[in-house]
Every structure is written in structure tokens, then in C-alpha cells.
Amino acid sequence: MKTACICLALGLVVMMALSSEALIYGVEAAPKDCCFNFVSNRMNMKSKAIVTARRTDAKCPKAAIIVTTAMGRDLCVNPSSKFGKRLAKTIKA
């Protein structure tokens, strides 16, 4: 009886693992860099302070531009803000 219960439980676990969406999309299903909060619109950042700017992955829930500063900090900028629109023009599609 114990063996039958263990086999049934193990079979259910294997079926759940095989039907999981994670296996369909693979390890790269979750984007590495997503933004959930943005820096303030009033932020006065000089262009010399920006080392890189890149768009977030299309799979992220919110579109954003990630700016890396000369100090090594990553900041999330709303692409709809004035600053974000200026940055978007400099980023290649």
C-alpha cells in the first residue's frame, strides 16, 4: 500500500514537471533586468554622468530605459518622461 502511494505521488510530480510552462520557455523566460520604479522626473543628470543607456527587455512588465552612471549605479528612467524621450533618441533600436 505504501509503495502504491509513493508511486502515485512520484508519478504526479513527474507529470507536473513535464507539463510546466517553465520547461516550454526554458531558463530565459524571466528577463534579467526589469524596472518597477523610476527615478524622479525632476532629476537633473548631466549627460557626462551617463556611461550607458539601454532599453529593458520586451518581456518586462514596464517599458523602461536603464541608465548606468559613471559611479556604477543603474537607474530606471521612464521612457515617457522628458529625460526618457531624450535618452530614447540616443539609443539604437
Distance bins in CASP14 RR format, pairs under 12 A and 6 or more apart:
PFRMAT RR
TARGET T0000
AUTHOR 0000-0000-0000
RMODE 2
METHOD distances of the structure
MODEL  1
1 7 0 0 0 0 0 1 0 0 0 0 0
1 8 0 0 0 0 0 1 0 0 0 0 0
2 8 0 0 0 0 0 1 0 0 0 0 0
2 9 0 0 0 0 0 1 0 0 0 0 0
3 9 0 0 0 0 0 1 0 0 0 0 0
3 10 0 0 0 0 0 1 0 0 0 0 0
4 10 0 0 0 0 0 1 0 0 0 0 0
4 11 0 0 0 0 0 1 0 0 0 0 0
5 11 0 0 0 0 0 1 0 0 0 0 0
5 12 0 0 0 0 0 1 0 0 0 0 0
6 12 0 0 0 0 0 1 0 0 0 0 0
6 13 0 0 0 0 0 1 0 0 0 0 0
7 13 0 0 0 0 0 1 0 0 0 0 0
7 14 0 0 0 0 0 1 0 0 0 0 0
8 14 0 0 0 0 0 1 0 0 0 0 0
8 15 0 0 0 0 0 1 0 0 0 0 0
9 15 0 0 0 0 0 1 0 0 0 0 0
9 16 0 0 0 0 0 1 0 0 0 0 0
10 16 0 0 0 0 0 1 0 0 0 0 0
10 17 0 0 0 0 0 1 0 0 0 0 0
11 17 0 0 0 0 1 0 0 0 0 0 0
11 18 0 0 0 0 1 0 0 0 0 0 0
11 19 0 0 0 0 0 1 0 0 0 0 0
12 18 0 0 0 0 0 1 0 0 0 0 0
12 19 0 0 0 0 0 1 0 0 0 0 0
13 19 0 0 0 0 0 1 0 0 0 0 0
13 20 0 0 0 0 0 1 0 0 0 0 0
14 20 0 0 0 0 0 1 0 0 0 0 0
14 23 0 0 0 0 0 1 0 0 0 0 0
16 22 0 0 0 0 0 1 0 0 0 0 0
16 23 0 0 0 0 0 1 0 0 0 0 0
17 23 1 0 0 1 0 0 0 0 0 0 0
17 24 0 0 0 0 0 1 0 0 0 0 0
18 24 0 0 0 0 0 1 0 0 0 0 0
20 26 0 0 0 0 1 0 0 0 0 0 0
20 29 0 0 0 0 0 1 0 0 0 0 0
21 29 1 0 0 1 0 0 0 0 0 0 0
21 30 0 0 0 0 0 1 0 0 0 0 0
22 28 0 0 0 0 0 1 0 0 0 0 0
22 29 1 0 0 1 0 0 0 0 0 0 0
22 30 0 0 0 0 1 0 0 0 0 0 0
23 29 0 0 0 0 1 0 0 0 0 0 0
25 31 0 0 0 0 0 1 0 0 0 0 0
25 59 0 0 0 0 1 0 0 0 0 0 0
28 57 0 0 0 0 1 0 0 0 0 0 0
28 59 0 0 0 0 1 0 0 0 0 0 0
29 57 0 0 0 0 0 1 0 0 0 0 0
29 59 1 0 0 1 0 0 0 0 0 0 0
30 57 0 0 0 0 1 0 0 0 0 0 0
30 59 1 0 0 1 0 0 0 0 0 0 0
30 60 0 0 0 0 1 0 0 0 0 0 0
30 61 0 0 0 0 0 1 0 0 0 0 0
31 55 0 0 0 0 0 1 0 0 0 0 0
31 56 1 0 0 1 0 0 0 0 0 0 0
31 57 1 1 0 0 0 0 0 0 0 0 0
31 58 0 0 0 0 1 0 0 0 0 0 0
31 59 1 0 1 0 0 0 0 0 0 0 0
31 60 1 0 1 0 0 0 0 0 0 0 0
31 61 0 0 0 0 1 0 0 0 0 0 0
31 62 0 0 0 0 0 1 0 0 0 0 0
31 63 0 0 0 0 0 1 0 0 0 0 0
31 64 0 0 0 0 0 1 0 0 0 0 0
31 66 0 0 0 0 0 1 0 0 0 0 0
32 54 0 0 0 0 0 1 0 0 0 0 0
32 56 0 0 0 0 1 0 0 0 0 0 0
32 57 1 0 0 1 0 0 0 0 0 0 0
32 59 0 0 0 0 0 1 0 0 0 0 0
32 60 0 0 0 0 1 0 0 0 0 0 0
32 66 0 0 0 0 0 1 0 0 0 0 0
32 74 0 0 0 0 0 1 0 0 0 0 0
33 52 0 0 0 0 0 1 0 0 0 0 0
33 54 0 0 0 0 1 0 0 0 0 0 0
33 55 0 0 0 0 1 0 0 0 0 0 0
33 56 1 0 0 1 0 0 0 0 0 0 0
33 57 1 0 0 1 0 0 0 0 0 0 0
33 59 0 0 0 0 0 1 0 0 0 0 0
33 60 1 0 0 1 0 0 0 0 0 0 0
33 62 0 0 0 0 0 1 0 0 0 0 0
33 64 0 0 0 0 1 0 0 0 0 0 0
33 65 0 0 0 0 0 1 0 0 0 0 0
33 66 1 0 1 0 0 0 0 0 0 0 0
33 67 0 0 0 0 0 1 0 0 0 0 0
33 68 0 0 0 0 0 1 0 0 0 0 0
33 74 1 0 0 1 0 0 0 0 0 0 0
33 75 0 0 0 0 0 1 0 0 0 0 0
33 76 0 0 0 0 1 0 0 0 0 0 0
34 55 0 0 0 0 0 1 0 0 0 0 0
34 56 1 0 1 0 0 0 0 0 0 0 0
34 57 1 0 0 1 0 0 0 0 0 0 0
34 58 0 0 0 0 0 1 0 0 0 0 0
34 59 0 0 0 0 1 0 0 0 0 0 0
34 60 1 1 0 0 0 0 0 0 0 0 0
34 61 1 0 0 1 0 0 0 0 0 0 0
34 62 1 0 0 1 0 0 0 0 0 0 0
34 63 0 0 0 0 1 0 0 0 0 0 0
34 64 1 0 0 1 0 0 0 0 0 0 0
34 66 0 0 0 0 1 0 0 0 0 0 0
34 74 0 0 0 0 0 1 0 0 0 0 0
34 76 0 0 0 0 1 0 0 0 0 0 0
35 54 0 0 0 0 0 1 0 0 0 0 0
35 55 0 0 0 0 0 1 0 0 0 0 0
35 56 1 0 1 0 0 0 0 0 0 0 0
35 57 0 0 0 0 0 1 0 0 0 0 0
35 60 1 0 0 1 0 0 0 0 0 0 0
35 61 0 0 0 0 1 0 0 0 0 0 0
35 62 1 0 1 0 0 0 0 0 0 0 0
35 63 0 0 0 0 1 0 0 0 0 0 0
35 64 1 1 0 0 0 0 0 0 0 0 0
35 65 0 0 0 0 1 0 0 0 0 0 0
35 66 1 0 0 1 0 0 0 0 0 0 0
35 67 0 0 0 0 0 1 0 0 0 0 0
35 74 0 0 0 0 1 0 0 0 0 0 0
35 75 0 0 0 0 1 0 0 0 0 0 0
35 76 1 1 0 0 0 0 0 0 0 0 0
35 77 0 0 0 0 1 0 0 0 0 0 0
35 78 0 0 0 0 1 0 0 0 0 0 0
35 79 0 0 0 0 1 0 0 0 0 0 0
35 84 0 0 0 0 0 1 0 0 0 0 0
36 56 0 0 0 0 0 1 0 0 0 0 0
36 60 0 0 0 0 1 0 0 0 0 0 0
36 61 1 0 0 1 0 0 0 0 0 0 0
36 62 1 0 0 1 0 0 0 0 0 0 0
36 63 0 0 0 0 0 1 0 0 0 0 0
36 64 0 0 0 0 1 0 0 0 0 0 0
36 66 0 0 0 0 0 1 0 0 0 0 0
36 76 1 0 0 1 0 0 0 0 0 0 0
36 78 0 0 0 0 0 1 0 0 0 0 0
37 62 0 0 0 0 1 0 0 0 0 0 0
37 64 0 0 0 0 1 0 0 0 0 0 0
37 75 0 0 0 0 0 1 0 0 0 0 0
37 76 1 0 0 1 0 0 0 0 0 0 0
37 77 0 0 0 0 0 1 0 0 0 0 0
37 78 0 0 0 0 1 0 0 0 0 0 0
38 56 0 0 0 0 0 1 0 0 0 0 0
38 62 0 0 0 0 1 0 0 0 0 0 0
38 63 0 0 0 0 0 1 0 0 0 0 0
38 64 1 0 0 1 0 0 0 0 0 0 0
38 65 0 0 0 0 1 0 0 0 0 0 0
38 66 0 0 0 0 0 1 0 0 0 0 0
38 67 0 0 0 0 0 1 0 0 0 0 0
38 75 0 0 0 0 1 0 0 0 0 0 0
38 76 1 0 1 0 0 0 0 0 0 0 0
38 77 1 0 0 1 0 0 0 0 0 0 0
38 78 1 0 1 0 0 0 0 0 0 0 0
38 79 0 0 0 0 1 0 0 0 0 0 0
38 80 0 0 0 0 1 0 0 0 0 0 0
38 81 1 0 0 1 0 0 0 0 0 0 0
38 83 0 0 0 0 1 0 0 0 0 0 0
38 84 0 0 0 0 1 0 0 0 0 0 0
39 45 0 0 0 0 1 0 0 0 0 0 0
39 64 0 0 0 0 0 1 0 0 0 0 0
39 65 0 0 0 0 0 1 0 0 0 0 0
39 66 0 0 0 0 0 1 0 0 0 0 0
39 67 0 0 0 0 1 0 0 0 0 0 0
39 69 0 0 0 0 0 1 0 0 0 0 0
39 73 0 0 0 0 0 1 0 0 0 0 0
39 74 0 0 0 0 0 1 0 0 0 0 0
39 75 1 0 1 0 0 0 0 0 0 0 0
39 76 1 0 0 1 0 0 0 0 0 0 0
39 77 1 0 1 0 0 0 0 0 0 0 0
39 78 0 0 0 0 1 0 0 0 0 0 0
39 81 0 0 0 0 1 0 0 0 0 0 0
39 83 0 0 0 0 1 0 0 0 0 0 0
39 84 0 0 0 0 1 0 0 0 0 0 0
39 87 0 0 0 0 0 1 0 0 0 0 0
40 75 0 0 0 0 0 1 0 0 0 0 0
40 76 0 0 0 0 0 1 0 0 0 0 0
40 77 0 0 0 0 0 1 0 0 0 0 0
40 78 0 0 0 0 1 0 0 0 0 0 0
40 81 0 0 0 0 1 0 0 0 0 0 0
40 82 0 0 0 0 0 1 0 0 0 0 0
40 83 0 0 0 0 1 0 0 0 0 0 0
41 77 0 0 0 0 1 0 0 0 0 0 0
41 78 1 0 0 1 0 0 0 0 0 0 0
41 80 0 0 0 0 1 0 0 0 0 0 0
41 81 1 0 1 0 0 0 0 0 0 0 0
41 82 1 0 0 1 0 0 0 0 0 0 0
41 83 1 0 0 1 0 0 0 0 0 0 0
41 84 0 0 0 0 1 0 0 0 0 0 0
41 85 0 0 0 0 0 1 0 0 0 0 0
42 81 0 0 0 0 1 0 0 0 0 0 0
42 82 0 0 0 0 0 1 0 0 0 0 0
42 83 0 0 0 0 1 0 0 0 0 0 0
43 49 0 0 0 0 0 1 0 0 0 0 0
43 50 0 0 0 0 0 1 0 0 0 0 0
43 67 0 0 0 0 1 0 0 0 0 0 0
43 69 0 0 0 0 0 1 0 0 0 0 0
43 75 0 0 0 0 1 0 0 0 0 0 0
43 76 0 0 0 0 0 1 0 0 0 0 0
43 77 0 0 0 0 1 0 0 0 0 0 0
43 78 0 0 0 0 0 1 0 0 0 0 0
43 81 0 0 0 0 1 0 0 0 0 0 0
43 82 0 0 0 0 0 1 0 0 0 0 0
43 83 1 0 0 1 0 0 0 0 0 0 0
43 84 0 0 0 0 0 1 0 0 0 0 0
43 87 0 0 0 0 0 1 0 0 0 0 0
44 82 0 0 0 0 0 1 0 0 0 0 0
44 83 0 0 0 0 1 0 0 0 0 0 0
45 51 0 0 0 0 0 1 0 0 0 0 0
45 53 0 0 0 0 0 1 0 0 0 0 0
45 65 0 0 0 0 0 1 0 0 0 0 0
45 67 1 0 0 1 0 0 0 0 0 0 0
45 68 0 0 0 0 0 1 0 0 0 0 0
45 69 1 0 0 1 0 0 0 0 0 0 0
45 70 0 0 0 0 0 1 0 0 0 0 0
45 71 0 0 0 0 0 1 0 0 0 0 0
45 73 0 0 0 0 0 1 0 0 0 0 0
45 75 0 0 0 0 1 0 0 0 0 0 0
45 77 0 0 0 0 1 0 0 0 0 0 0
45 81 0 0 0 0 0 1 0 0 0 0 0
45 82 0 0 0 0 0 1 0 0 0 0 0
45 83 1 0 0 1 0 0 0 0 0 0 0
45 84 0 0 0 0 0 1 0 0 0 0 0
45 86 0 0 0 0 0 1 0 0 0 0 0
45 87 0 0 0 0 1 0 0 0 0 0 0
46 67 0 0 0 0 0 1 0 0 0 0 0
46 69 0 0 0 0 0 1 0 0 0 0 0
46 70 0 0 0 0 1 0 0 0 0 0 0
46 83 0 0 0 0 0 1 0 0 0 0 0
47 53 0 0 0 0 1 0 0 0 0 0 0
47 67 0 0 0 0 0 1 0 0 0 0 0
47 69 0 0 0 0 0 1 0 0 0 0 0
47 70 0 0 0 0 0 1 0 0 0 0 0
47 83 0 0 0 0 0 1 0 0 0 0 0
47 86 0 0 0 0 1 0 0 0 0 0 0
47 87 0 0 0 0 1 0 0 0 0 0 0
47 89 0 0 0 0 0 1 0 0 0 0 0
47 90 0 0 0 0 1 0 0 0 0 0 0
48 69 0 0 0 0 0 1 0 0 0 0 0
48 70 1 0 0 1 0 0 0 0 0 0 0
48 71 0 0 0 0 0 1 0 0 0 0 0
49 67 0 0 0 0 1 0 0 0 0 0 0
49 68 0 0 0 0 1 0 0 0 0 0 0
49 69 1 0 1 0 0 0 0 0 0 0 0
49 70 1 0 1 0 0 0 0 0 0 0 0
49 71 1 0 0 1 0 0 0 0 0 0 0
49 72 0 0 0 0 0 1 0 0 0 0 0
49 73 0 0 0 0 1 0 0 0 0 0 0
49 75 0 0 0 0 0 1 0 0 0 0 0
50 65 0 0 0 0 0 1 0 0 0 0 0
50 66 0 0 0 0 0 1 0 0 0 0 0
50 67 1 0 1 0 0 0 0 0 0 0 0
50 68 1 0 0 1 0 0 0 0 0 0 0
50 69 1 0 0 1 0 0 0 0 0 0 0
50 70 1 0 0 1 0 0 0 0 0 0 0
50 71 0 0 0 0 0 1 0 0 0 0 0
50 72 0 0 0 0 0 1 0 0 0 0 0
50 73 0 0 0 0 0 1 0 0 0 0 0
50 74 0 0 0 0 0 1 0 0 0 0 0
50 75 0 0 0 0 1 0 0 0 0 0 0
50 77 0 0 0 0 1 0 0 0 0 0 0
50 83 0 0 0 0 0 1 0 0 0 0 0
50 84 0 0 0 0 0 1 0 0 0 0 0
50 86 0 0 0 0 0 1 0 0 0 0 0
50 87 1 0 0 1 0 0 0 0 0 0 0
50 90 0 0 0 0 1 0 0 0 0 0 0
50 91 0 0 0 0 0 1 0 0 0 0 0
51 66 0 0 0 0 0 1 0 0 0 0 0
51 67 0 0 0 0 1 0 0 0 0 0 0
51 68 1 0 1 0 0 0 0 0 0 0 0
51 69 1 0 0 1 0 0 0 0 0 0 0
51 70 1 0 1 0 0 0 0 0 0 0 0
51 71 0 0 0 0 1 0 0 0 0 0 0
51 72 1 0 0 1 0 0 0 0 0 0 0
51 73 0 0 0 0 1 0 0 0 0 0 0
51 74 0 0 0 0 0 1 0 0 0 0 0
51 75 0 0 0 0 0 1 0 0 0 0 0
52 65 0 0 0 0 0 1 0 0 0 0 0
52 66 0 0 0 0 1 0 0 0 0 0 0
52 67 1 0 0 1 0 0 0 0 0 0 0
52 68 1 0 1 0 0 0 0 0 0 0 0
52 69 0 0 0 0 1 0 0 0 0 0 0
52 70 0 0 0 0 0 1 0 0 0 0 0
52 72 0 0 0 0 1 0 0 0 0 0 0
52 73 0 0 0 0 0 1 0 0 0 0 0
52 74 0 0 0 0 1 0 0 0 0 0 0
52 75 0 0 0 0 0 1 0 0 0 0 0
52 87 0 0 0 0 0 1 0 0 0 0 0
52 90 0 0 0 0 0 1 0 0 0 0 0
52 91 0 0 0 0 1 0 0 0 0 0 0
53 64 0 0 0 0 0 1 0 0 0 0 0
53 65 1 0 1 0 0 0 0 0 0 0 0
53 66 1 0 0 1 0 0 0 0 0 0 0
53 67 1 0 1 0 0 0 0 0 0 0 0
53 68 1 0 0 1 0 0 0 0 0 0 0
53 69 0 0 0 0 0 1 0 0 0 0 0
53 74 0 0 0 0 0 1 0 0 0 0 0
53 75 0 0 0 0 1 0 0 0 0 0 0
53 76 0 0 0 0 0 1 0 0 0 0 0
53 77 1 0 0 1 0 0 0 0 0 0 0
53 79 0 0 0 0 0 1 0 0 0 0 0
53 83 0 0 0 0 0 1 0 0 0 0 0
53 84 0 0 0 0 1 0 0 0 0 0 0
53 86 0 0 0 0 1 0 0 0 0 0 0
53 87 1 0 1 0 0 0 0 0 0 0 0
53 88 0 0 0 0 1 0 0 0 0 0 0
53 89 0 0 0 0 0 1 0 0 0 0 0
53 90 1 0 0 1 0 0 0 0 0 0 0
53 91 1 0 1 0 0 0 0 0 0 0 0
53 92 0 0 0 0 0 1 0 0 0 0 0
54 60 0 0 0 0 0 1 0 0 0 0 0
54 64 0 0 0 0 1 0 0 0 0 0 0
54 65 1 0 0 1 0 0 0 0 0 0 0
54 66 1 0 1 0 0 0 0 0 0 0 0
54 67 0 0 0 0 1 0 0 0 0 0 0
54 68 0 0 0 0 1 0 0 0 0 0 0
54 74 0 0 0 0 1 0 0 0 0 0 0
54 75 0 0 0 0 0 1 0 0 0 0 0
54 76 0 0 0 0 0 1 0 0 0 0 0
54 77 0 0 0 0 0 1 0 0 0 0 0
54 79 0 0 0 0 0 1 0 0 0 0 0
54 87 0 0 0 0 1 0 0 0 0 0 0
54 88 0 0 0 0 0 1 0 0 0 0 0
54 90 0 0 0 0 0 1 0 0 0 0 0
54 91 1 0 0 1 0 0 0 0 0 0 0
54 92 0 0 0 0 1 0 0 0 0 0 0
54 93 0 0 0 0 0 1 0 0 0 0 0
55 62 0 0 0 0 0 1 0 0 0 0 0
55 63 1 0 0 1 0 0 0 0 0 0 0
55 64 1 0 0 1 0 0 0 0 0 0 0
55 65 1 0 1 0 0 0 0 0 0 0 0
55 66 1 0 0 1 0 0 0 0 0 0 0
55 67 0 0 0 0 0 1 0 0 0 0 0
55 76 0 0 0 0 0 1 0 0 0 0 0
55 77 0 0 0 0 0 1 0 0 0 0 0
55 79 1 0 0 1 0 0 0 0 0 0 0
55 84 0 0 0 0 0 1 0 0 0 0 0
55 87 0 0 0 0 1 0 0 0 0 0 0
55 88 1 0 0 1 0 0 0 0 0 0 0
55 90 0 0 0 0 0 1 0 0 0 0 0
55 91 1 0 0 1 0 0 0 0 0 0 0
55 92 0 0 0 0 1 0 0 0 0 0 0
55 93 0 0 0 0 1 0 0 0 0 0 0
56 62 1 0 0 1 0 0 0 0 0 0 0
56 63 1 0 0 1 0 0 0 0 0 0 0
56 64 1 0 1 0 0 0 0 0 0 0 0
56 65 1 0 0 1 0 0 0 0 0 0 0
56 66 1 0 0 1 0 0 0 0 0 0 0
56 67 0 0 0 0 0 1 0 0 0 0 0
56 74 0 0 0 0 0 1 0 0 0 0 0
56 76 1 0 0 1 0 0 0 0 0 0 0
56 77 0 0 0 0 0 1 0 0 0 0 0
56 78 0 0 0 0 0 1 0 0 0 0 0
56 79 0 0 0 0 1 0 0 0 0 0 0
56 91 0 0 0 0 0 1 0 0 0 0 0
57 63 0 0 0 0 1 0 0 0 0 0 0
57 64 0 0 0 0 1 0 0 0 0 0 0
57 66 0 0 0 0 0 1 0 0 0 0 0
58 64 0 0 0 0 0 1 0 0 0 0 0
58 93 0 0 0 0 0 1 0 0 0 0 0
60 66 0 0 0 0 0 1 0 0 0 0 0
60 76 0 0 0 0 0 1 0 0 0 0 0
60 79 0 0 0 0 0 1 0 0 0 0 0
62 76 0 0 0 0 1 0 0 0 0 0 0
62 77 0 0 0 0 0 1 0 0 0 0 0
62 78 0 0 0 0 1 0 0 0 0 0 0
62 79 0 0 0 0 1 0 0 0 0 0 0
62 80 0 0 0 0 0 1 0 0 0 0 0
63 76 0 0 0 0 0 1 0 0 0 0 0
63 77 0 0 0 0 0 1 0 0 0 0 0
63 78 0 0 0 0 1 0 0 0 0 0 0
63 79 1 0 1 0 0 0 0 0 0 0 0
63 80 0 0 0 0 1 0 0 0 0 0 0
63 81 0 0 0 0 0 1 0 0 0 0 0
63 84 0 0 0 0 0 1 0 0 0 0 0
63 88 0 0 0 0 1 0 0 0 0 0 0
64 74 0 0 0 0 0 1 0 0 0 0 0
64 75 0 0 0 0 1 0 0 0 0 0 0
64 76 1 0 1 0 0 0 0 0 0 0 0
64 77 1 0 0 1 0 0 0 0 0 0 0
64 78 1 0 0 1 0 0 0 0 0 0 0
64 79 1 0 0 1 0 0 0 0 0 0 0
64 80 0 0 0 0 1 0 0 0 0 0 0
64 81 0 0 0 0 0 1 0 0 0 0 0
64 83 0 0 0 0 0 1 0 0 0 0 0
64 84 0 0 0 0 1 0 0 0 0 0 0
64 87 0 0 0 0 0 1 0 0 0 0 0
64 88 0 0 0 0 0 1 0 0 0 0 0
64 91 0 0 0 0 0 1 0 0 0 0 0
65 74 0 0 0 0 0 1 0 0 0 0 0
65 75 0 0 0 0 1 0 0 0 0 0 0
65 76 1 0 0 1 0 0 0 0 0 0 0
65 77 1 0 1 0 0 0 0 0 0 0 0
65 78 0 0 0 0 1 0 0 0 0 0 0
65 79 1 0 1 0 0 0 0 0 0 0 0
65 80 0 0 0 0 0 1 0 0 0 0 0
65 81 0 0 0 0 1 0 0 0 0 0 0
65 83 0 0 0 0 1 0 0 0 0 0 0
65 84 1 0 1 0 0 0 0 0 0 0 0
65 85 0 0 0 0 1 0 0 0 0 0 0
65 86 0 0 0 0 1 0 0 0 0 0 0
65 87 1 0 1 0 0 0 0 0 0 0 0
65 88 1 0 0 1 0 0 0 0 0 0 0
65 89 0 0 0 0 0 1 0 0 0 0 0
65 90 0 0 0 0 1 0 0 0 0 0 0
65 91 1 0 0 1 0 0 0 0 0 0 0
66 72 0 0 0 0 0 1 0 0 0 0 0
66 73 0 0 0 0 0 1 0 0 0 0 0
66 74 1 0 1 0 0 0 0 0 0 0 0
66 75 1 0 0 1 0 0 0 0 0 0 0
66 76 1 0 1 0 0 0 0 0 0 0 0
66 77 1 0 0 1 0 0 0 0 0 0 0
66 78 0 0 0 0 0 1 0 0 0 0 0
66 79 0 0 0 0 0 1 0 0 0 0 0
66 84 0 0 0 0 0 1 0 0 0 0 0
66 87 0 0 0 0 1 0 0 0 0 0 0
66 91 0 0 0 0 0 1 0 0 0 0 0
67 73 0 0 0 0 1 0 0 0 0 0 0
67 74 1 0 0 1 0 0 0 0 0 0 0
67 75 1 0 1 0 0 0 0 0 0 0 0
67 76 1 0 0 1 0 0 0 0 0 0 0
67 77 1 0 1 0 0 0 0 0 0 0 0
67 78 0 0 0 0 0 1 0 0 0 0 0
67 79 0 0 0 0 0 1 0 0 0 0 0
67 81 0 0 0 0 0 1 0 0 0 0 0
67 83 0 0 0 0 1 0 0 0 0 0 0
67 84 0 0 0 0 1 0 0 0 0 0 0
67 86 0 0 0 0 0 1 0 0 0 0 0
67 87 1 0 0 1 0 0 0 0 0 0 0
67 88 0 0 0 0 0 1 0 0 0 0 0
67 90 0 0 0 0 0 1 0 0 0 0 0
67 91 0 0 0 0 0 1 0 0 0 0 0
68 74 1 0 1 0 0 0 0 0 0 0 0
68 75 1 0 0 1 0 0 0 0 0 0 0
68 76 0 0 0 0 0 1 0 0 0 0 0
68 77 0 0 0 0 0 1 0 0 0 0 0
68 87 0 0 0 0 0 1 0 0 0 0 0
69 75 1 0 0 1 0 0 0 0 0 0 0
69 77 0 0 0 0 0 1 0 0 0 0 0
75 81 0 0 0 0 0 1 0 0 0 0 0
75 83 0 0 0 0 0 1 0 0 0 0 0
75 84 0 0 0 0 0 1 0 0 0 0 0
75 87 0 0 0 0 0 1 0 0 0 0 0
76 83 0 0 0 0 0 1 0 0 0 0 0
76 84 0 0 0 0 0 1 0 0 0 0 0
76 87 0 0 0 0 0 1 0 0 0 0 0
77 83 1 0 1 0 0 0 0 0 0 0 0
77 84 1 0 1 0 0 0 0 0 0 0 0
77 85 0 0 0 0 1 0 0 0 0 0 0
77 86 0 0 0 0 1 0 0 0 0 0 0
77 87 1 0 0 1 0 0 0 0 0 0 0
77 88 0 0 0 0 1 0 0 0 0 0 0
77 90 0 0 0 0 0 1 0 0 0 0 0
77 91 0 0 0 0 0 1 0 0 0 0 0
78 84 1 0 0 1 0 0 0 0 0 0 0
78 85 0 0 0 0 1 0 0 0 0 0 0
78 87 0 0 0 0 0 1 0 0 0 0 0
78 88 0 0 0 0 0 1 0 0 0 0 0
79 85 1 0 0 1 0 0 0 0 0 0 0
79 86 0 0 0 0 0 1 0 0 0 0 0
79 87 1 0 0 1 0 0 0 0 0 0 0
79 88 1 0 1 0 0 0 0 0 0 0 0
79 89 0 0 0 0 0 1 0 0 0 0 0
79 91 0 0 0 0 1 0 0 0 0 0 0
80 86 0 0 0 0 0 1 0 0 0 0 0
80 87 0 0 0 0 0 1 0 0 0 0 0
80 88 0 0 0 0 1 0 0 0 0 0 0
81 87 0 0 0 0 1 0 0 0 0 0 0
81 88 0 0 0 0 0 1 0 0 0 0 0
82 88 0 0 0 0 0 1 0 0 0 0 0
82 89 0 0 0 0 0 1 0 0 0 0 0
83 89 0 0 0 0 0 1 0 0 0 0 0
83 90 0 0 0 0 0 1 0 0 0 0 0
84 90 0 0 0 0 1 0 0 0 0 0 0
84 91 0 0 0 0 1 0 0 0 0 0 0
85 91 0 0 0 0 0 1 0 0 0 0 0
END
